[in-house]
Amino acid sequence: MKKKKWWLISLLIVLITILGIGGKRYMDKRATEKEYQQGIELIQSYVSDYLMKNYEGIEKIEWQGVGVEWRNSPIYGPSLLGNYVDSDVKIFVSEDNYFTMTFRLNGETEYNSSLKKYVKLDSLNAENTDSFIKMEIENSTRKLEKKDEIPFEKVKKNTVGSPNAKIIYNLVIYELKY
């Protein structure tokens, strides 16, 4: 009887330890995801606001969520380089025509340890955003026939902007698949 009781107590201690470690990992991952969402939200807000105020011809801005490539090894633990985190945005110039831009968390923001949040880097600015938009429009229209390029030609930098453009924000985390 004593042996059975001792075995049951040992098993209970092992189960509680396993649940405690698993719970901590789960909570740490959720905290990291929350930080990623805060950083991506900063990017989404800046870019959406900039596009609405400075570009005409945009009908809809649709964010595609927060893509994360978890770079953790079950043997070695987290990567020294960190996880890859990005957010894609589809900029619609008509109902069916759009171009896509990808913003990386570590390219446009930086984690400030004292503030315990992500802050916008100087690289996320008007000049870089303008050249990025120009490049992505060129990439999207490169293989199109001339008649199919017409909807993209109405996207122009202008102080009138696109005040009626619909914005769809998305901070849902998903795992990047390659």
C-alpha positions as CSV (number, residue, x, y, z in Angstrom):
1,M,0.0,0.0,0.0
2,K,2.8,2.4,0.9
3,K,4.6,1.6,-2.3
4,K,1.5,2.3,-4.4
5,K,0.9,5.6,-2.6
6,W,4.5,6.7,-3.1
7,W,4.3,5.8,-6.8
8,L,1.0,7.8,-7.2
9,I,2.5,10.9,-5.5
10,S,5.6,10.7,-7.7
11,L,3.4,10.4,-10.8
12,L,1.4,13.4,-9.7
13,I,4.5,15.5,-9.1
14,V,5.8,14.6,-12.6
15,L,2.5,15.5,-14.2
16,I,2.3,18.9,-12.4
17,T,5.9,19.7,-13.4
18,I,5.2,18.9,-17.1
19,L,2.0,20.9,-17.1
20,G,3.8,23.8,-15.4
21,I,6.6,23.8,-18.0
22,G,4.1,23.5,-20.9
23,G,1.9,26.2,-19.5
24,K,4.9,28.6,-19.1
25,R,6.0,28.0,-22.7
26,Y,2.4,28.6,-23.9
27,M,2.2,31.8,-21.9
28,D,5.6,33.0,-23.1
29,K,4.6,32.3,-26.8
30,R,1.3,34.3,-26.3
31,A,3.2,37.2,-24.8
32,T,5.6,37.2,-27.7
33,E,2.7,37.1,-30.2
34,K,1.1,40.1,-28.4
35,E,4.3,42.1,-28.8
36,Y,4.5,41.2,-32.5
37,Q,0.9,42.3,-32.9
38,Q,1.7,45.6,-31.3
39,G,4.6,46.2,-33.7
40,I,2.7,45.2,-36.8
41,E,-0.3,47.4,-35.7
42,L,2.2,50.3,-35.6
43,I,3.2,49.5,-39.2
44,Q,-0.4,49.0,-40.4
45,S,-1.6,52.3,-38.9
46,Y,1.3,54.3,-40.4
47,V,1.1,52.8,-43.9
48,S,-2.7,52.9,-44.1
49,D,-2.8,56.5,-42.9
50,Y,0.0,57.6,-45.3
51,L,-1.7,55.9,-48.3
52,M,-5.1,57.4,-47.5
53,K,-3.7,60.9,-47.1
54,N,-1.2,60.9,-49.9
55,Y,-2.4,58.7,-52.8
56,E,-5.4,59.0,-54.9
57,G,-7.0,56.0,-56.8
58,I,-7.0,53.6,-53.9
59,E,-10.3,51.8,-53.3
60,K,-9.3,49.4,-50.5
61,I,-6.4,48.6,-48.2
62,E,-6.6,45.1,-46.9
63,W,-4.0,43.7,-44.4
64,Q,-3.4,40.0,-44.4
65,G,-2.5,39.4,-40.8
66,V,0.7,38.8,-38.9
67,G,2.9,36.0,-40.5
68,V,5.4,34.4,-38.1
69,E,8.1,32.0,-38.9
70,W,8.9,30.4,-35.6
71,R,12.7,29.7,-35.5
72,N,12.8,27.7,-32.3
73,S,14.5,24.3,-32.1
74,P,13.2,21.7,-29.6
75,I,16.8,20.8,-28.8
76,Y,18.6,24.2,-28.9
77,G,15.8,26.6,-28.0
78,P,15.1,30.0,-29.6
79,S,17.2,31.2,-32.5
80,L,19.7,34.0,-31.8
81,L,18.4,35.7,-34.9
82,G,14.8,35.8,-33.6
83,N,11.6,34.9,-35.5
84,Y,10.7,36.3,-38.9
85,V,7.6,38.4,-38.7
86,D,5.8,40.2,-41.5
87,S,2.5,41.6,-42.7
88,D,1.3,41.7,-46.3
89,V,-1.1,44.3,-47.5
90,K,-3.2,44.3,-50.7
91,I,-3.8,47.7,-52.2
92,F,-6.9,47.5,-54.4
93,V,-7.1,50.0,-57.3
94,S,-10.3,48.4,-58.5
95,E,-12.5,45.5,-57.4
96,D,-10.2,42.9,-59.0
97,N,-6.9,44.7,-59.4
98,Y,-4.4,45.1,-56.6
99,F,-0.7,45.1,-55.8
100,T,0.8,43.6,-52.7
101,M,3.5,45.0,-50.3
102,T,5.2,43.2,-47.5
103,F,6.4,44.9,-44.4
104,R,8.8,43.1,-42.0
105,L,8.6,43.8,-38.3
106,N,12.4,44.1,-37.8
107,G,12.7,46.2,-41.0
108,E,10.3,49.0,-40.0
109,T,10.3,48.8,-36.2
110,E,12.6,48.0,-33.3
111,Y,11.8,46.6,-29.9
112,N,12.6,49.2,-27.2
113,S,13.5,47.4,-24.0
114,S,12.9,50.3,-21.7
115,L,9.5,51.1,-23.1
116,K,8.7,47.3,-23.5
117,K,7.2,47.8,-26.9
118,Y,8.0,48.3,-30.6
119,V,8.8,51.7,-31.9
120,K,8.8,52.9,-35.5
121,L,12.3,53.2,-37.2
122,D,13.3,56.2,-39.3
123,S,13.3,53.8,-42.3
124,L,9.5,53.7,-42.2
125,N,9.1,57.2,-43.8
126,A,7.4,58.9,-46.7
127,E,10.3,58.6,-49.1
128,N,10.9,54.9,-48.6
129,T,7.1,54.2,-48.7
130,D,6.8,56.1,-52.0
131,S,9.6,54.2,-53.7
132,F,8.2,50.9,-52.4
133,I,4.8,51.7,-53.8
134,K,6.3,52.7,-57.2
135,M,8.4,49.5,-57.3
136,E,5.4,47.2,-56.4
137,I,3.2,48.8,-59.0
138,E,5.9,48.2,-61.6
139,N,6.3,44.6,-60.5
140,S,2.5,44.0,-60.6
141,T,2.1,45.5,-64.1
142,R,5.3,44.2,-65.7
143,K,3.7,41.3,-67.4
144,L,0.3,42.8,-68.1
145,E,-1.0,44.0,-71.4
146,K,-1.3,47.8,-71.8
147,K,-5.1,47.8,-71.4
148,D,-4.8,45.8,-68.1
149,E,-2.3,48.5,-66.7
150,I,-4.9,51.3,-66.9
151,P,-6.5,50.7,-63.4
152,F,-3.0,51.0,-61.8
153,E,-2.3,54.3,-63.6
154,K,-4.9,56.1,-61.5
155,V,-2.8,55.5,-58.3
156,K,-0.9,58.8,-58.0
157,K,0.7,60.8,-55.2
158,N,-1.6,63.6,-54.5
159,T,-2.6,65.7,-51.4
160,V,-6.2,64.8,-52.0
161,G,-5.5,61.2,-51.1
162,S,-8.2,58.5,-51.1
163,P,-10.5,59.5,-48.2
164,N,-13.1,57.0,-49.2
165,A,-10.8,54.0,-49.3
166,K,-11.9,51.1,-47.1
167,I,-9.3,49.9,-44.7
168,I,-9.3,46.3,-43.3
169,Y,-6.9,45.8,-40.5
170,N,-5.9,42.3,-39.5
171,L,-3.7,41.3,-36.5
172,V,-4.5,37.6,-36.6
173,I,-1.3,35.5,-36.1
174,Y,-0.6,32.7,-38.6
175,E,2.4,30.6,-39.2
176,L,4.3,31.3,-42.5
177,K,4.5,28.3,-44.8
178,Y,7.0,28.1,-47.6
